[in-house]
Amino acid sequence: MPNHQPVHVPALEEIDEQFMTEFDYVQEAQQLGLEGPGKMCRVPKPYIELCTERVLVMEELHGVKLADGLKEEMTVKATREGKTTDQYM
């Protein structure tokens, strides 16, 4: 029986398989060792016992949104230079 599968399908199947390994959240949770002395950000702690390949459960962190923090920082810098935020930009 001839193979009527388009030539690109095997490559797409390989990409699909590789793509799905990128979303193994148990593996992702185990690799979250980014926090520590000298780090500029805090990474939420994963709850490994609750994680599955398709679900990543992490602690909730409270703080300001990145965009809001950047706006606040820009306002402080603009004020130091005696400018409005628009002038500073």
Secondary structure per residue as TSV (DSSP state, phi and psi in degrees):
chain	resnum	aa	ss	phi	psi
A	1	M	-	360.0	124.2
A	2	P	-	-69.8	150.1
A	3	N	-	-84.3	114.6
A	4	H	-	-99.6	15.5
A	5	Q	S	-76.4	129.6
A	6	P	-	-56.0	148.1
A	7	V	T	-60.8	-28.0
A	8	H	T	-85.0	-10.2
A	9	V	H	-61.8	-45.4
A	10	P	H	-57.5	-39.5
A	11	A	H	-65.5	-40.4
A	12	L	H	-66.9	-36.1
A	13	E	H	-65.1	-38.9
A	14	E	H	-65.1	-42.7
A	15	I	H	-61.7	-42.7
A	16	D	H	-60.8	-44.2
A	17	E	H	-63.7	-44.8
A	18	Q	H	-64.3	-41.8
A	19	F	H	-59.9	-43.1
A	20	M	H	-67.9	-28.1
A	21	T	H	-70.8	-23.4
A	22	E	T	-70.1	-17.6
A	23	F	T	-111.1	35.5
A	24	D	-	-90.0	99.6
A	25	Y	H	-72.7	-20.0
A	26	V	H	-65.9	-47.0
A	27	Q	H	-62.2	-42.5
A	28	E	H	-59.9	-45.3
A	29	A	H	-61.6	-37.6
A	30	Q	H	-71.7	-17.9
A	31	Q	T	-99.7	11.3
A	32	L	-	-87.4	44.3
A	33	G	-	-90.0	43.9
A	34	L	-	-91.9	-9.2
A	35	E	-	-92.0	148.7
A	36	G	S	158.1	-178.2
A	37	P	T	-56.7	135.3
A	38	G	T	83.1	0.0
A	39	K	-	-85.2	146.2
A	40	M	S	-89.6	-6.9
A	41	C	S	-139.8	165.6
A	42	R	-	-114.5	129.4
A	43	V	-	-98.5	130.7
A	44	P	-	-58.4	140.9
A	45	K	-	-73.5	127.7
A	46	P	B	-79.6	147.9
A	47	Y	-	-100.6	86.7
A	48	I	G	-55.9	-37.6
A	49	E	G	-65.1	-17.3
A	50	L	G	-102.8	-8.3
A	51	C	-	-81.4	147.8
A	52	T	-	-129.9	-178.1
A	53	E	S	-61.0	-25.4
A	54	R	S	-114.4	-0.4
A	55	V	-	-133.1	128.7
A	56	L	-	-115.5	116.9
A	57	V	-	-108.7	123.9
A	58	M	B	-134.0	160.0
A	59	E	-	-66.5	154.0
A	60	E	-	-89.6	128.5
A	61	L	-	-106.1	139.7
A	62	H	-	-104.7	143.5
A	63	G	-	170.7	-170.0
A	64	V	-	-92.2	153.1
A	65	K	-	-67.2	148.9
A	66	L	H	-55.0	-47.1
A	67	A	H	-60.0	-41.0
A	68	D	H	-67.3	-40.3
A	69	G	H	-63.9	-40.3
A	70	L	H	-66.9	-40.1
A	71	K	H	-62.3	-42.8
A	72	E	H	-62.4	-44.8
A	73	E	H	-62.4	-40.9
A	74	M	H	-66.0	-38.0
A	75	T	H	-63.5	-42.1
A	76	V	H	-62.3	-45.5
A	77	K	H	-66.1	-39.9
A	78	A	H	-63.0	-43.6
A	79	T	H	-61.6	-40.7
A	80	R	H	-60.0	-33.0
A	81	E	T	-93.4	5.7
A	82	G	T	69.8	30.4
A	83	K	-	-120.4	162.5
A	84	T	-	-80.9	167.5
A	85	T	H	-61.4	-40.9
A	86	D	H	-63.6	-41.1
A	87	Q	H	-65.2	-39.2
A	88	Y	H	-64.1	-38.5
A	89	M	-	-68.5	360.0
